[in-house]
Amino acid sequence: MQLTGQPHQLPCPQCAAPMAHLNLASHGSASVPVDHCAPCRLVWFDRLESVQLAGLGWIALLRELQEPQGPSVPLPAPRAAKLACPVCRVTLKPVQNSTRFGRFPALECPSCGGHLHSHAGVLAERGLVRPLLPADRRVLQDERRALCCLNCGAPAEGREEACRYCESPLLMLDLPRLTQALRLGPGRDPQTGERQRPAALWAWACHGCGAALDPSRHTACTQCGHAVLAPSLLDLTPLLDKVEAEWRADIAARAARRQSQTASALRPNKRTRDWRDTTMARMLDQLRGDADDDAPTGAALLTVLCGILLFLLLRWWLGG
């Protein structure tokens, strides 16, 4: 990820302060520009930018969205009734975008097609969140971990299903789906490249007994049965570190292969294959070799073969 301080930084539609401009990795050679206002917890995507993000791009974006939570952290200002597009200043309209993970709300510019998302909206677009369940509340109480709104960071107390501050539904990170979405492929050691058991590569420490878990496969500890929960993006740091290491190791390996292929292509090539590599040419070479070793025998055999060939050509021509 690259943070830029360019003079054309877009203003935040909520507070008008310059948003942080991010250049994130994409599926192609070009980077994907994304703008983020941390105090307002808003993310701006130009048209279709979010679908172009590659694995490292999503990892960098999730790290950018990792904001402290708790009573001492200032909350974002209440959302204004109308917000303007930071690019063309047209009033944004609320939409319900549909993805394979379901429908999620966003603000869309009817002119340029850009989208403004909350933190929770970015995660919901990729299906990386799930509803908060009563069992989740009990587990967090047992762990003495505070529950905060994933969208605005406000503390969530009691049994309400929505945040009292921003009215966003209380959500939990869907660890199995998030891990599957970020991982490069089957579990491999980033250092050696050898295939490993998922638990060895995607170790997640159980909050109940400390046993190593695979968050892509286990929703509860296989040792003590304790639920595997991630109520905050800050909980993802160990997972993001491991996923990023695998992605960067894969990129380095592909670069080494390309360098090796380029070096092989630049080496002097052997003689280009031509008619001299045919079976007939090899037979004639053998006959010439025999003629050099035993001149009378080789020359006679070569004469006989030439005579037979001329006879066959003459017969074919007369018959035609």
DRENDO-1510 file (C-alpha; in Angstrom, 1 decimal, always signed):
<recs>
REC; n; res; u; v; w
REC; 1; MET; +0.0; +0.0; +0.0 .
REC; 2; GLN; +1.2; +3.5; -0.7 .
REC; 3; LEU; -0.1; +6.6; +1.1 .
REC; 4; THR; +0.1; +9.8; -1.0 .
REC; 5; GLY; -0.1; +13.4; -0.1 .
REC; 6; GLN; -1.0; +14.7; -3.5 .
REC; 7; PRO; -2.6; +18.1; -3.8 .
REC; 8; HIS; -5.7; +16.6; -5.5 .
REC; 9; GLN; -6.7; +14.7; -2.4 .
REC; 10; LEU; -10.4; +14.4; -2.3 .
REC; 11; PRO; -12.4; +16.1; +0.5 .
REC; 12; CYS; -14.4; +14.0; +2.9 .
REC; 13; PRO; -18.1; +14.3; +2.0 .
REC; 14; GLN; -18.8; +14.4; +5.8 .
REC; 15; CYS; -16.2; +16.7; +7.3 .
REC; 16; ALA; -14.6; +18.2; +4.2 .
REC; 17; ALA; -11.1; +17.4; +5.4 .
REC; 18; PRO; -8.7; +15.8; +2.9 .
REC; 19; MET; -9.0; +12.1; +2.8 .
REC; 20; ALA; -6.0; +9.8; +2.9 .
REC; 21; HIS; -5.3; +8.6; -0.7 .
REC; 22; LEU; -4.3; +5.0; -0.9 .
REC; 23; ASN; -2.9; +3.1; -3.9 .
REC; 24; LEU; -3.8; -0.5; -3.4 .
REC; 25; ALA; -2.7; -3.6; -5.3 .
REC; 26; SER; -5.1; -4.7; -8.1 .
REC; 27; HIS; -5.5; -7.8; -10.2 .
REC; 28; GLY; -3.6; -6.0; -13.0 .
REC; 29; SER; -0.5; -3.9; -13.3 .
REC; 30; ALA; -2.2; -0.6; -12.3 .
REC; 31; SER; -3.0; +0.2; -8.7 .
REC; 32; VAL; -6.4; +0.9; -7.4 .
REC; 33; PRO; -6.9; +4.4; -5.8 .
REC; 34; VAL; -9.1; +4.4; -2.7 .
REC; 35; ASP; -9.8; +7.4; -0.3 .
REC; 36; HIS; -10.4; +7.0; +3.4 .
REC; 37; CYS; -11.4; +9.4; +6.1 .
REC; 38; ALA; -10.4; +7.8; +9.4 .
REC; 39; PRO; -12.2; +10.3; +11.8 .
REC; 40; CYS; -15.5; +9.9; +9.9 .
REC; 41; ARG; -14.8; +6.2; +9.1 .
REC; 42; LEU; -15.8; +6.6; +5.5 .
REC; 43; VAL; -14.3; +5.0; +2.4 .
REC; 44; TRP; -14.7; +6.3; -1.2 .
REC; 45; PHE; -14.4; +4.0; -4.2 .
REC; 46; ASP; -14.5; +5.3; -7.8 .
REC; 47; ARG; -16.7; +3.3; -10.2 .
REC; 48; LEU; -16.0; -0.5; -9.9 .
REC; 49; GLU; -12.8; +0.1; -8.0 .
REC; 50; SER; -13.7; -2.4; -5.2 .
REC; 51; VAL; -14.0; -5.4; -7.5 .
REC; 52; GLN; -10.4; -4.7; -8.9 .
REC; 53; LEU; -8.7; -5.1; -5.5 .
REC; 54; ALA; -6.4; -8.1; -5.3 .
REC; 55; GLY; -5.4; -10.0; -2.2 .
REC; 56; LEU; -2.6; -7.6; -1.1 .
REC; 57; GLY; -4.9; -4.7; -1.8 .
REC; 58; TRP; -7.6; -6.1; +0.5 .
REC; 59; ILE; -5.0; -6.8; +3.2 .
REC; 60; ALA; -3.7; -3.2; +3.0 .
REC; 61; LEU; -7.3; -1.8; +3.1 .
REC; 62; LEU; -8.2; -3.9; +6.2 .
REC; 63; ARG; -5.1; -2.7; +7.9 .
REC; 64; GLU; -6.1; +0.9; +7.1 .
REC; 65; LEU; -9.6; +0.3; +8.6 .
REC; 66; GLN; -8.1; -0.9; +11.9 .
REC; 67; GLU; -9.2; +1.9; +14.1 .
REC; 68; PRO; -9.0; +1.9; +18.0 .
REC; 69; GLN; -12.2; +1.3; +19.7 .
REC; 70; GLY; -13.5; +1.9; +23.2 .
REC; 71; PRO; -14.9; +4.6; +25.5 .
REC; 72; SER; -11.8; +6.8; +25.2 .
REC; 73; VAL; -11.9; +6.9; +21.4 .
REC; 74; PRO; -13.7; +9.9; +19.8 .
REC; 75; LEU; -16.7; +8.8; +17.8 .
REC; 76; PRO; -17.4; +10.0; +14.2 .
REC; 77; ALA; -19.8; +12.9; +13.8 .
REC; 78; PRO; -23.4; +11.9; +13.1 .
REC; 79; ARG; -24.0; +11.4; +9.4 .
REC; 80; ALA; -25.4; +14.4; +7.6 .
REC; 81; ALA; -28.8; +13.9; +5.8 .
REC; 82; LYS; -27.3; +14.7; +2.4 .
REC; 83; LEU; -23.7; +14.2; +1.3 .
REC; 84; ALA; -22.1; +15.4; -1.9 .
REC; 85; CYS; -19.8; +13.4; -4.2 .
REC; 86; PRO; -16.2; +14.3; -3.5 .
REC; 87; VAL; -15.4; +14.2; -7.3 .
REC; 88; CYS; -18.3; +16.0; -9.0 .
REC; 89; ARG; -20.2; +17.5; -6.0 .
REC; 90; VAL; -23.5; +15.9; -7.0 .
REC; 91; THR; -25.7; +14.8; -4.1 .
REC; 92; LEU; -25.2; +11.1; -3.3 .
REC; 93; LYS; -28.2; +8.8; -3.4 .
REC; 94; PRO; -28.8; +5.8; -1.1 .
REC; 95; VAL; -28.7; +2.5; -2.9 .
REC; 96; GLN; -29.0; -1.2; -2.0 .
REC; 97; ASN; -26.3; -2.9; -4.0 .
REC; 98; SER; -26.7; -6.6; -4.6 .
REC; 99; THR; -23.7; -9.1; -4.5 .
REC; 100; ARG; -23.4; -12.8; -4.2 .
REC; 101; PHE; -23.2; -12.3; -0.4 .
REC; 102; GLY; -26.5; -10.4; -0.3 .
REC; 103; ARG; -27.6; -6.8; -0.4 .
REC; 104; PHE; -25.8; -4.0; +1.4 .
REC; 105; PRO; -26.5; -0.2; +1.7 .
REC; 106; ALA; -24.2; +2.4; +0.2 .
REC; 107; LEU; -24.3; +6.0; -1.2 .
REC; 108; GLU; -23.8; +6.3; -4.9 .
REC; 109; CYS; -23.0; +9.2; -7.2 .
REC; 110; PRO; -25.6; +9.2; -10.0 .
REC; 111; SER; -23.1; +11.1; -12.2 .
REC; 112; CYS; -19.7; +9.4; -11.9 .
REC; 113; GLY; -20.8; +6.1; -10.4 .
REC; 114; GLY; -18.5; +6.3; -7.3 .
REC; 115; HIS; -19.6; +4.8; -4.0 .
REC; 116; LEU; -19.2; +6.0; -0.4 .
REC; 117; HIS; -19.1; +3.2; +2.2 .
REC; 118; SER; -18.9; +3.0; +5.9 .
REC; 119; HIS; -16.4; +0.6; +7.5 .
REC; 120; ALA; -19.1; -2.0; +7.9 .
REC; 121; GLY; -20.3; -1.4; +4.4 .
REC; 122; VAL; -16.9; -2.2; +2.9 .
REC; 123; LEU; -16.9; -5.5; +4.8 .
REC; 124; ALA; -20.5; -6.3; +4.0 .
REC; 125; GLU; -19.8; -5.8; +0.3 .
REC; 126; ARG; -17.4; -8.8; +0.4 .
REC; 127; GLY; -19.6; -10.9; +2.7 .
REC; 128; LEU; -17.0; -10.6; +5.5 .
REC; 129; VAL; -19.4; -10.0; +8.4 .
REC; 130; ARG; -22.3; -11.9; +10.0 .
REC; 131; PRO; -25.0; -11.0; +12.5 .
REC; 132; LEU; -24.1; -10.9; +16.2 .
REC; 133; LEU; -25.6; -14.0; +18.0 .
REC; 134; PRO; -26.6; -14.4; +21.6 .
REC; 135; ALA; -23.9; -17.0; +22.0 .
REC; 136; ASP; -21.4; -14.5; +20.8 .
REC; 137; ARG; -22.4; -12.1; +23.6 .
REC; 138; ARG; -21.9; -14.8; +26.3 .
REC; 139; VAL; -18.5; -15.8; +24.9 .
REC; 140; LEU; -17.3; -12.1; +24.9 .
REC; 141; GLN; -18.6; -11.7; +28.5 .
REC; 142; ASP; -16.7; -14.9; +29.6 .
REC; 143; GLU; -13.5; -13.5; +27.9 .
REC; 144; ARG; -14.2; -10.0; +29.5 .
REC; 145; ARG; -13.9; -8.5; +26.1 .
REC; 146; ALA; -15.8; -5.3; +25.3 .
REC; 147; LEU; -18.3; -5.4; +22.4 .
REC; 148; CYS; -18.1; -2.3; +20.1 .
REC; 149; CYS; -19.9; -1.4; +17.0 .
REC; 150; LEU; -17.9; -2.6; +13.9 .
REC; 151; ASN; -19.2; +0.4; +12.0 .
REC; 152; CYS; -18.5; +3.4; +14.2 .
REC; 153; GLY; -16.6; +2.0; +17.2 .
REC; 154; ALA; -19.1; +3.0; +19.8 .
REC; 155; PRO; -19.4; +0.6; +22.8 .
REC; 156; ALA; -22.4; -1.7; +22.6 .
REC; 157; GLU; -24.0; -2.7; +25.9 .
REC; 158; GLY; -27.1; -4.6; +26.8 .
REC; 159; ARG; -29.0; -6.8; +24.4 .
REC; 160; GLU; -29.7; -4.3; +21.6 .
REC; 161; GLU; -29.3; -5.6; +18.0 .
REC; 162; ALA; -28.3; -2.2; +16.6 .
REC; 163; CYS; -25.8; +0.4; +17.6 .
REC; 164; ARG; -27.3; +3.2; +19.7 .
REC; 165; TYR; -25.0; +5.7; +18.1 .
REC; 166; CYS; -25.0; +5.0; +14.4 .
REC; 167; GLU; -28.0; +2.6; +14.2 .
REC; 168; SER; -25.9; +0.1; +12.3 .
REC; 169; PRO; -26.7; -3.6; +13.0 .
REC; 170; LEU; -24.2; -5.1; +15.4 .
REC; 171; LEU; -22.0; -7.4; +13.4 .
REC; 172; MET; -19.2; -9.9; +13.9 .
REC; 173; LEU; -16.4; -10.6; +11.4 .
REC; 174; ASP; -17.0; -13.9; +9.6 .
REC; 175; LEU; -13.6; -15.5; +10.1 .
REC; 176; PRO; -14.0; -18.6; +7.9 .
REC; 177; ARG; -15.2; -16.6; +4.9 .
REC; 178; LEU; -12.7; -13.8; +5.5 .
REC; 179; THR; -9.8; -16.2; +5.7 .
REC; 180; GLN; -10.9; -18.1; +2.6 .
REC; 181; ALA; -11.3; -14.8; +0.7 .
REC; 182; LEU; -7.8; -13.5; +1.6 .
REC; 183; ARG; -5.7; -16.7; +1.5 .
REC; 184; LEU; -3.7; -17.4; -1.7 .
REC; 185; GLY; -4.4; -21.1; -1.9 .
REC; 186; PRO; -3.8; -24.4; -0.1 .
REC; 187; GLY; -1.6; -24.0; +3.0 .
REC; 188; ARG; +2.1; -23.6; +2.1 .
REC; 189; ASP; +5.0; -22.5; +4.2 .
REC; 190; PRO; +6.0; -18.9; +3.1 .
REC; 191; GLN; +9.7; -19.7; +3.6 .
REC; 192; THR; +10.0; -23.2; +2.0 .
REC; 193; GLY; +6.9; -23.3; -0.2 .
REC; 194; GLU; +6.1; -26.8; +1.1 .
REC; 195; ARG; +2.4; -27.7; +1.6 .
REC; 196; GLN; +1.4; -27.7; +5.3 .
REC; 197; ARG; -1.6; -28.5; +7.4 .
REC; 198; PRO; -3.9; -25.5; +7.6 .
REC; 199; ALA; -3.5; -25.2; +11.3 .
REC; 200; ALA; +0.3; -25.0; +11.0 .
REC; 201; LEU; +0.0; -22.0; +8.6 .
REC; 202; TRP; -3.2; -20.3; +9.8 .
REC; 203; ALA; -2.6; -20.6; +13.5 .
REC; 204; TRP; -5.2; -18.7; +15.6 .
REC; 205; ALA; -4.8; -18.9; +19.3 .
REC; 206; CYS; -7.9; -20.0; +21.2 .
REC; 207; HIS; -9.0; -17.4; +23.8 .
REC; 208; GLY; -10.1; -20.3; +26.1 .
REC; 209; CYS; -7.1; -22.6; +26.2 .
REC; 210; GLY; -4.5; -21.1; +23.8 .
REC; 211; ALA; -4.6; -24.0; +21.3 .
REC; 212; ALA; -3.8; -23.3; +17.7 .
REC; 213; LEU; -6.8; -23.2; +15.4 .
REC; 214; ASP; -7.5; -22.8; +11.7 .
REC; 215; PRO; -9.9; -19.9; +11.4 .
REC; 216; SER; -10.9; -20.9; +7.9 .
REC; 217; ARG; -12.2; -24.3; +9.1 .
REC; 218; HIS; -12.9; -24.0; +12.8 .
REC; 219; THR; -15.6; -21.9; +14.4 .
REC; 220; ALA; -14.9; -23.4; +17.8 .
REC; 221; CYS; -11.8; -24.8; +19.5 .
REC; 222; THR; -11.3; -28.5; +18.9 .
REC; 223; GLN; -9.7; -28.8; +22.4 .
REC; 224; CYS; -12.0; -26.9; +24.7 .
REC; 225; GLY; -15.0; -26.0; +22.5 .
REC; 226; HIS; -14.5; -22.2; +23.0 .
REC; 227; ALA; -16.0; -20.2; +20.2 .
REC; 228; VAL; -13.6; -18.5; +17.8 .
REC; 229; LEU; -14.7; -14.8; +17.5 .
REC; 230; ALA; -13.3; -11.6; +16.1 .
REC; 231; PRO; -15.4; -8.6; +17.1 .
REC; 232; SER; -12.9; -6.1; +15.9 .
REC; 233; LEU; -10.6; -5.5; +12.9 .
REC; 234; LEU; -7.8; -5.2; +15.4 .
REC; 235; ASP; -8.2; -8.9; +16.1 .
REC; 236; LEU; -7.2; -9.7; +12.5 .
REC; 237; THR; -3.5; -8.6; +12.8 .
REC; 238; PRO; -2.0; -12.1; +13.3 .
REC; 239; LEU; -4.1; -13.4; +10.4 .
REC; 240; LEU; -3.2; -10.5; +8.1 .
REC; 241; ASP; +0.5; -10.9; +8.9 .
REC; 242; LYS; +0.4; -14.6; +7.9 .
REC; 243; VAL; -1.7; -14.0; +4.7 .
REC; 244; GLU; +0.5; -11.1; +3.6 .
REC; 245; ALA; +3.7; -13.2; +4.1 .
REC; 246; GLU; +2.3; -15.9; +1.8 .
REC; 247; TRP; +1.2; -13.4; -0.8 .
REC; 248; ARG; +4.7; -11.8; -0.8 .
REC; 249; ALA; +6.5; -15.1; -0.9 .
REC; 250; ASP; +4.4; -16.1; -3.9 .
REC; 251; ILE; +5.1; -12.8; -5.7 .
REC; 252; ALA; +8.9; -13.3; -5.1 .
REC; 253; ALA; +8.7; -16.8; -6.4 .
REC; 254; ARG; +6.9; -15.7; -9.6 .
REC; 255; ALA; +9.4; -12.9; -10.1 .
REC; 256; ALA; +12.3; -15.4; -9.8 .
REC; 257; ARG; +10.7; -17.7; -12.3 .
REC; 258; ARG; +10.2; -14.8; -14.8 .
REC; 259; GLN; +13.8; -13.8; -14.3 .
REC; 260; SER; +15.0; -17.3; -15.0 .
REC; 261; GLN; +12.8; -17.6; -18.1 .
REC; 262; THR; +14.2; -14.3; -19.3 .
REC; 263; ALA; +17.8; -15.4; -18.7 .
REC; 264; SER; +17.1; -18.6; -20.6 .
REC; 265; ALA; +15.6; -16.7; -23.5 .
REC; 266; LEU; +18.7; -14.4; -23.7 .
REC; 267; ARG; +21.2; -17.3; -23.9 .
REC; 268; PRO; +22.7; -18.1; -27.4 .
REC; 269; ASN; +20.3; -20.5; -29.1 .
REC; 270; LYS; +21.5; -23.6; -30.9 .
REC; 271; ARG; +21.1; -23.9; -34.7 .
REC; 272; THR; +17.6; -23.5; -35.8 .
REC; 273; ARG; +16.1; -26.8; -36.9 .
REC; 274; ASP; +15.6; -27.2; -40.7 .
REC; 275; TRP; +15.5; -29.8; -43.4 .
REC; 276; ARG; +18.8; -31.2; -42.2 .
REC; 277; ASP; +17.1; -32.6; -39.1 .
REC; 278; THR; +14.7; -34.8; -41.1 .
REC; 279; THR; +14.9; -38.6; -41.3 .
REC; 280; MET; +15.9; -38.5; -45.0 .
REC; 281; ALA; +18.8; -36.1; -44.2 .
REC; 282; ARG; +20.0; -38.3; -41.4 .
REC; 283; MET; +20.0; -41.3; -43.8 .
REC; 284; LEU; +22.0; -39.4; -46.4 .
REC; 285; ASP; +24.5; -38.3; -43.8 .
REC; 286; GLN; +24.9; -41.9; -42.7 .
REC; 287; LEU; +25.5; -43.0; -46.3 .
REC; 288; ARG; +28.1; -40.2; -46.7 .
REC; 289; GLY; +29.7; -41.4; -43.6 .
REC; 290; ASP; +29.8; -45.0; -44.9 .
REC; 291; ALA; +31.2; -43.7; -48.1 .
REC; 292; ASP; +34.1; -42.0; -46.2 .
REC; 293; ASP; +34.9; -45.2; -44.4 .
REC; 294; ASP; +34.5; -47.6; -47.3 .
REC; 295; ALA; +34.4; -45.5; -50.5 .
REC; 296; PRO; +33.5; -48.3; -53.0 .
REC; 297; THR; +30.7; -49.8; -51.0 .
REC; 298; GLY; +29.2; -46.4; -49.9 .
REC; 299; ALA; +29.3; -44.9; -53.3 .
REC; 300; ALA; +27.7; -47.9; -54.9 .
REC; 301; LEU; +24.9; -48.0; -52.4 .
REC; 302; LEU; +24.3; -44.3; -52.9 .
REC; 303; THR; +24.2; -44.8; -56.7 .
REC; 304; VAL; +21.7; -47.6; -56.4 .
REC; 305; LEU; +19.4; -45.5; -54.2 .
REC; 306; CYS; +19.5; -42.6; -56.6 .
REC; 307; GLY; +18.8; -44.9; -59.5 .
REC; 308; ILE; +15.7; -46.4; -57.7 .
REC; 309; LEU; +14.5; -42.9; -56.9 .
REC; 310; LEU; +14.8; -41.8; -60.5 .
REC; 311; PHE; +13.1; -44.9; -61.7 .
REC; 312; LEU; +10.1; -44.3; -59.4 .
REC; 313; LEU; +9.8; -40.7; -60.4 .
REC; 314; LEU; +9.9; -41.6; -64.2 .
REC; 315; ARG; +7.3; -44.3; -63.7 .
REC; 316; TRP; +5.0; -41.9; -61.8 .
REC; 317; TRP; +5.4; -39.3; -64.5 .
REC; 318; LEU; +4.7; -41.7; -67.4 .
REC; 319; GLY; +1.8; -43.2; -65.6 .
REC; 320; GLY; +0.3; -39.7; -64.9 .
</recs>
